[in-house]
């Protein structure tokens, strides 16, 4: 899937540049897909931008939209009890 995008040549290292971390992109896509399958209340995930480096990457801003199947609002859970 990644190799079919218009930017795949750049990701592989065009014009003598080093390749970017394509394995990380693939791993993130697979994990997000699995997360969406596992969490039925998640309707949409917006990651913009996702910056990939030659080694590693970072999701700068992420929004997760929940469907209306939730009957009660869920607040943050405290990790300290």
C-alpha positions as CSV (number, residue, x, y, z in Angstrom):
1,X,0.0,0.0,0.0
2,X,2.7,2.5,0.9
3,X,4.7,1.6,-2.2
4,X,1.7,2.5,-4.3
5,X,1.6,6.2,-3.1
6,X,3.0,9.1,-5.1
7,X,5.6,9.8,-2.4
8,X,7.0,6.3,-2.3
9,X,10.0,7.2,-4.3
10,X,10.9,10.0,-1.9
11,X,10.3,7.6,1.1
12,X,12.7,5.1,-0.5
13,X,15.4,7.7,-0.9
14,X,15.2,9.7,-4.1
15,X,18.2,11.5,-5.7
16,X,20.8,10.2,-3.3
17,X,18.9,11.0,-0.1
18,X,18.6,8.4,2.7
19,X,15.5,6.4,2.9
20,X,12.8,7.2,5.5
21,X,11.5,4.7,8.0
22,X,8.9,3.0,5.8
23,X,8.7,0.1,8.2
24,X,7.5,2.4,10.9
25,X,4.8,3.8,8.6
26,X,3.6,0.3,7.8
27,X,3.7,-0.7,11.5
28,X,1.7,2.4,12.5
29,X,-0.9,1.7,9.8
30,X,-1.3,-1.9,10.9
31,X,-1.6,-1.0,14.6
32,X,-4.1,1.8,13.9
33,X,-6.2,-0.7,11.8
34,X,-6.1,-3.2,14.6
35,X,-7.1,-0.5,17.1
36,X,-10.1,0.4,15.0
37,X,-11.1,-3.2,14.8
38,X,-10.8,-3.8,18.5
39,X,-12.4,-0.6,19.7
40,X,-15.9,-0.5,18.2
41,X,-16.7,2.9,19.9
42,X,-14.0,4.6,17.8
43,X,-15.5,6.1,14.7
44,X,-12.6,8.0,13.3
45,X,-9.0,8.8,14.0
46,X,-7.4,12.0,12.6
47,X,-3.6,12.1,12.7
48,X,-2.3,15.3,11.2
49,X,0.6,15.5,10.8
50,X,2.5,12.3,11.1
51,X,6.2,13.1,10.6
52,X,8.5,10.3,9.6
53,X,12.2,10.6,9.8
54,X,15.1,8.5,8.5
55,X,14.8,6.5,11.7
56,X,11.5,6.8,13.7
57,X,8.7,9.2,13.5
58,X,6.0,11.1,15.5
59,X,2.3,11.7,15.4
60,X,2.2,15.5,16.2
61,X,-1.5,15.8,16.6
62,X,-4.1,13.0,17.1
63,X,-7.9,13.3,17.5
64,X,-10.0,10.2,18.2
65,X,-13.7,10.5,17.5
66,X,-16.1,8.2,19.3
67,X,-19.4,7.0,18.0
68,X,-22.7,7.9,19.7
69,X,-23.1,4.3,21.1
70,X,-21.6,5.4,24.4
71,X,-24.4,5.9,26.8
72,X,-22.5,7.8,29.4
73,X,-19.6,10.2,29.0
74,X,-16.3,8.7,30.2
75,X,-13.9,11.0,32.0
76,X,-10.2,10.5,32.4
77,X,-9.2,7.7,34.7
78,X,-6.8,8.3,37.5
79,X,-3.7,6.1,37.5
80,X,-3.0,6.9,41.1
81,X,-5.4,5.3,43.6
